[in-house]
Amino acid sequence: MNSPKHAVHHLYDYRKAISSRPFTARGKNVVRCQLCLLAEHLCTCHQRQAVNSQLAFMLIMYDDEVLKPSNSGRLIADVIPDTHAFIWSRNDPNRKMLSIINDPRYQPFVIFPGEYAVEGQRVVSQVTASECGTGRTPLFILLDGSWREAIKMFRKSEYLHHLPLFSFSPETTASYALRKGARDFQLGTAEVASLAIAAAGEASNGAVLEAWFALFVESSLHGRSRNNRDPENITRLAAQFEQTLLQATKAK
Ligand SMILES: [Zn+2]
């Protein structure tokens, strides 16, 4: 089911409008859907579907990250309705972004490795009701960019230093990577989010995002290569996504 534009779509439009020159990504000659940024013939927008979730996300994106077709942060906004997205600014943090972080209806958590915690910063590995306080919605903040950019954003954003860090144990990340057959333990933004969703008690929604990410990766790779990938893979992953969506709806 096609839903109206979400926060990342709007941020994409905004960032594109203020660009002085067109963004040149790998495969720049590909005609892309302006919503999912996949090659037009591989567009997945007709399948995009949000779930019911008690969680919220905020993407703080580095410079032109939102313009990159390879960015998976947008997949979070596809699946979790209460997702916000902003472009990071070192000297002039977005005021709306700060007001959401300070909104008492939310309990923000910065998803970041515990070893980077500043002095006195709390590190949690679970999001329980007692961590959030009654009636507060967990707001997961993700710093979206390369690893180097994420570290820079974290270090230079004081407003993040009084918030608890939500940090996965190395075992969690490793077992996830092993299960997926990934060669390294560097997870994509959407994968990190799906782990966080599961850790916050919404396992079936985490599975939906994971399946949506798998379909996105295969469709992206398919768009890049010429005829040497089996189109059956996309069909299979699309069916798997539909299946997890169905299970998530049933779980409610
Ligand atoms: Zn599309």
Residues whose N, C-alpha, C, O or C-beta is under 5 A from the ligand:
A	BS01	ZN	C33 L35 C36 C43 T44 C45
